[in-house]
Amino acid sequence: MITGLSEEREAKLNLIGAIAQSQTAVARILDSIADLSSYSEETAGHLAVHIGQMAKYQQAMAQLLTGIAFPPVYHGTPESPWMNKDLIPLIAGPFMRELEVAQ
């Protein structure tokens, strides 16, 4: 049983090492994209797509490793903040008293 846990930990450590090496490679690729974008926007665009795919792959590996599910990323225009007007005095009350004391 202990051997199984040890092997599992070793596999997870190896996966973490692989993710770290992959992140280093991604950083180098991003540097290259920055250099290439001044010469060819099309090539830089293709590389950016591949970087996005690599990031998704790394995220999937991290989820598998940690068991934590990351929420999906939503793109768009955010709405204005919503607050229950009945709760504002309860939340802001202590802060408002601190401001009154400071003045």
C-alpha distance (Angstrom), angle and dihedral (degrees) to the residues before:
residue distance angle dihedral
M1 . . .
I2 3.80 . .
T3 3.79 90.3 .
G4 3.81 90.0 55.0
L5 3.81 91.8 52.1
S6 3.78 91.0 46.0
E7 3.78 91.4 51.5
E8 3.79 91.1 47.6
R9 3.81 91.3 51.5
E10 3.80 90.5 47.4
A11 3.81 90.4 51.4
K12 3.81 91.2 49.1
L13 3.80 91.5 49.2
N14 3.79 90.0 50.3
L15 3.79 89.9 50.6
I16 3.81 91.1 49.9
G17 3.81 88.9 51.1
A18 3.80 90.5 50.4
I19 3.81 91.4 50.4
A20 3.82 90.4 49.8
Q21 3.81 91.5 50.5
S22 3.78 89.6 47.3
Q23 3.81 90.6 52.2
T24 3.81 89.5 52.6
A25 3.80 89.7 51.2
V26 3.80 90.9 48.5
A27 3.81 90.0 52.7
R28 3.81 90.4 52.2
I29 3.80 90.6 48.0
L30 3.80 91.0 50.5
D31 3.80 89.0 53.2
S32 3.80 88.8 51.8
I33 3.81 91.0 48.7
A34 3.78 89.6 53.6
D35 3.80 89.8 52.3
L36 3.81 93.9 44.9
S37 3.79 96.2 45.7
S38 3.80 90.3 73.4
Y39 3.83 89.2 56.1
S40 3.80 104.4 33.9
E41 3.78 124.5 10.9
E42 3.81 90.2 -174.9
T43 3.82 93.4 57.9
A44 3.78 90.9 44.5
G45 3.82 89.2 51.3
H46 3.81 92.0 52.6
L47 3.78 91.0 48.9
A48 3.80 90.6 48.9
V49 3.83 90.2 54.9
H50 3.81 90.4 51.9
I51 3.81 90.7 48.2
G52 3.80 88.7 53.9
Q53 3.79 90.3 52.3
M54 3.81 91.1 48.7
A55 3.80 90.2 50.5
K56 3.82 90.7 53.2
Y57 3.80 89.8 49.7
Q58 3.81 91.3 50.1
Q59 3.79 90.3 48.5
A60 3.80 90.7 52.2
M61 3.82 90.4 50.5
A62 3.80 91.4 48.9
Q63 3.81 90.9 49.7
L64 3.79 90.5 50.2
L65 3.78 91.6 48.0
T66 3.80 98.5 45.5
G67 3.79 100.6 30.0
I68 3.81 88.7 -131.9
A69 3.79 116.8 129.4
F70 3.78 114.4 -143.3
P71 3.81 116.0 -143.3
P72 3.79 117.0 -114.3
V73 3.79 118.4 -95.2
Y74 3.78 113.8 -115.1
H75 3.78 121.2 -156.2
G76 3.76 123.8 -157.8
T77 3.76 143.7 73.9
P78 3.80 113.2 -40.2
E79 3.78 120.4 -129.1
S80 3.77 122.2 -122.6
P81 3.81 115.5 -88.8
W82 3.77 116.6 -85.8
M83 3.77 123.1 -146.1
N84 3.74 131.0 173.4
K85 3.80 102.7 -114.6
D86 3.83 90.3 -145.5
L87 3.82 90.2 60.7
I88 3.82 97.9 48.0
P89 3.83 94.5 85.0
L90 3.82 90.3 48.4
I91 3.79 92.9 50.5
A92 3.80 99.7 36.0
G93 3.81 96.3 37.3
P94 3.83 98.0 88.2
F95 3.81 91.5 44.1
M96 3.78 92.4 48.9
R97 3.84 90.7 51.3
E98 3.82 89.7 51.3
L99 3.80 90.1 51.9
E100 3.83 91.4 49.2
V101 3.82 91.3 50.7
A102 3.81 92.0 47.8
Q103 3.80 92.3 54.3
